[in-house]
């Protein structure tokens, strides 16, 4: 069964795509971005929902990876109307398992659970401990990856506080996209890359012995071709190196994340019509 995806980008007017606005957006606390998105969701009508039709490649720094995953995603969209990650060895190789953790409600311990994997997420030759928590906003899932570098599986009772204070983290709402310099005076294909992507679903995978993270937007809320929703249709494949992206437990926590973006895709959508 397909899970609903969460934490997209919502809707903004065309003026929102100005560099000034985007700089302001990226500097906002995550909680304000969530509030803005929740407000947008309240205005959604079922007729506005979309489903994926086809991915196109916007940027590639590794053609073998980008063309392979492009074919995989487009095959899924053609057969199922969505990306069926758990049907592919690239994603199954992560080996997610579900483990319990505890959190405190006053003096009472309450159990929760998260997905856990032991993979070399940063490609340094040593396996890392990775937690994936799924949070929900108005019925849509949103992933947060908590990374403990160079730690094998530890048989202990984890607390939620320990997990959220992990040394590494990926928790994106607005994700700034790299803009390769335009060469010459001709029209560049890469000029179509927007400055920002809104990503929600975080899916690590391995290919040819290297670990990548696929970061999918909430394009279900981007029906039509409104330019203001452009960044809601950008899918990113990146290689994580170290540090933290996205909001954490401490206010004004600096982002220290380092990554190498490998592929940018744009998904074409159509109006979703329930069967």
N, C-alpha and C positions, 0 to 999 in steps of 0.2 A: 504494500500500500504506500502510495506516495505521501510523504509528509508535506504539510503546508510550510512555506518558507516565510521568514519574517524579516523585519528590520530593513525594509527597503529604503526608498528615498522620498516617497510622497510626490506631491505636485507643487511646482513653483511657476511663476510667470516667466516669460522670456527674459525679463530684466534680471532675473536671478542668476543668469549665466554670466553676468559681468565679472571681470576679474576681482573687482572690489568686493562684490557680494561673496564670491567663492572663498576669498581670503578670510572674510568674516565668518563664513560658515565653518571652515576648517578650524577656526580658533574657538568655536563655541564648545562649552561643556557637553559631554555626551547626553546628559539628561535633558538638555534643551532640544537637541536633535530628536531624541525619542518623543518628546512632547509634541514637537512640530509634526512628526510622522503620525503620531496617534490622532492628531487633529485632522490630518489629511484622510486617514482611514475612516474617520467618522462620516466623511462626505462621500465615501465610495458607494457606488451602486453596482449590483451584479453585472449589469450590461457593460460596465467599464473594464471588467476583468479581461486579461489577455492570456494567450498561450503561445509558447515558442513555435516558430515555423522553421527557421534556419539561422545558423550562425555564419557570419563572415569574418575573415581575419583582418584586423586593423593594423596589428604590429606583431612582428616576429623577430626574436633574437636567437631562435633555434628552430629552424624549419622542420627538422625531424619531429620534434615534440609538438609544435603548433599544428602541423598538418595532420599528425596522427590523432591528436585530441579533437581537432575540428571534424574529422571524419567520424570519430566515435560519437560526439555530441549530435551531429546532424543525423546519424543513423538512428539514434534514440528518438529524436524529435519526430522523424518520419514514421517510426514504428509505434511509438507510445504517446507522443505529444509532450513528453517531458524527458529530462535526463535521468536515466535509470542507473545511478552510480553503482549500486550493489550488484549489478549484473556483470560488471567488468573486473577482470583480474587486477587491473591497475589500482582500483579502489579497494577491492577485497583484500589485497595484500597488506593493507594497514593493520588488519586483525583487531578491530575494535572489540572490546568486551565491556560489559557493564559492571561497575563496582559501586558499593555504597560508601557514603560519607556521612558525617553527622554535623549538625549545626545546633546552636543553642537558642532556645526560646525561653529566656529567663533562666530558671534553674533546670529546665527540661531539655533533654537531648532529643532531637528530631532527625530521623534518617532521611537522606536524599540519595540520589544516584547520578552518576555521570558515566559517559563512555571513556574508556582508558585504552591506550595503546603504548607499546614500546617500539619506537621507530627512530631512525636517525633523521629527525626533522630538519636539522641544519646542515646535513651532509658533511659533517666533520669526521666521520668514521666511527663515531661512538653513538650508541643508542640513547635516546632521551625518553623521559616519561611525559606523556601527553594526556591531558584531560580535555574532554570536549563536553562543555555544558550547553544544554539547549534551554534558552529562555523563551518566553512567549509574550507577544504583545498583540492583543485582540485576535488571538487564534493563529497567528503566524509565528513560525519558529525563527529563532535567531541563534546562531552559534557563537560561542566564545571558546577559543583554544587557550589553555594554560600549559605552559611549557617549563619543564624542569630539566635543564640540560645535564647530560652525562650522569643520569640517575637511572639505575635499573629498577625493576619492580621492587617495591618495599612492602613487606607484609606488616602493615600497621593500620590503625584506624585513622583515616584522614578526616580532617575537619574542613568545612567549607571555607573558613577563614584562612587556613593554610593554602588551599587551592587558589583562591582569588588573589593571594599575594605571591603568586609564582614569579620566578625571575624573568620568564618570558611570557608574552601574551599577544594574542591577535583578536581584536574585537572591533571590527570596522563598521562604521556607518558611512561617512564620507571618506573615500580613499583617493588621494591625489594621484593622478596619472602622470607618468613621465612623458615629456614632450620632446622627442628627438628633433634636433635642428634640421630645418629644411635646407636641402642642398640645391643650389642653382636658383633659377627664377621660374622654373616650370611649376605646375601644380603638383603638390606632394600628396600621395595617398595618406600619409601619416598626419596631414593637416586635419583630417576628420576625427582625430582623437580628442574627445572632450577633456577638460582639465580635471574632471572629477568623476568618480564612479561610486555608486551606492551599492555596497556588497553586504550580503547577509549569510548565505550558506557557505561554510568553510569545509572543504572536502580535500584532505591530503590524499595524495596518490603517489605511486612509484612507477617509474618508466626507465628502462635501461639502467637500473641500479641507482637512480637519483630520485630524491623525494621532492615533490612539488606540492603546492597548495592551490586548488581551484577555488576561486572566490566568485560566487554567483550572485547576481542582483535579484531583487524582487521585481522581475519584469511583468509579473501577473498584474501589477497595478499601473502598467504603462501601455494600455491599449491605445491604438491610433499612432500618429506620427508627430505629435506635438514636440517641437524642438526643446521645450522646457523639460521634457522627460528623457532627454537623450542619455543622461548619465544613469538612468535606471535600466538601461539595456546593455551595459558594458560588463562583460565577464573577463576576469583577470586570472592568469596563471602566473604564480610567482614562486621564487625560491627564497625561503626564510633563512636569514643568517643569525640574527640575535636581537635581543631587546623586546620592547613592548610597543604595541600599537593599540589605540583605542582606549576607552575609559576604563579606569580601575577603581579600587576601593578608596583611594585617597583623592581628594579634590586637587585640581591643578597639578596632577602628577605629570611630569614631563614624558613625552614620547621618545623612546630611545631606540626604536626599531630600525633594523637594517634589512633590506631585502633586495633581490634582483628580479625585476619583472621580466617575464619571458614572452608571454603572449597576451595580446588584447583582442577580444572578439566583440562584435556587436550582434545582438540577436534581433532578428525580424520577428514580429509578433502579429497575431491576428486576434480578432474578437473571439472570446471564449463563448461557445454556445453549448450549454449542457445537453447531454443526450437524453 
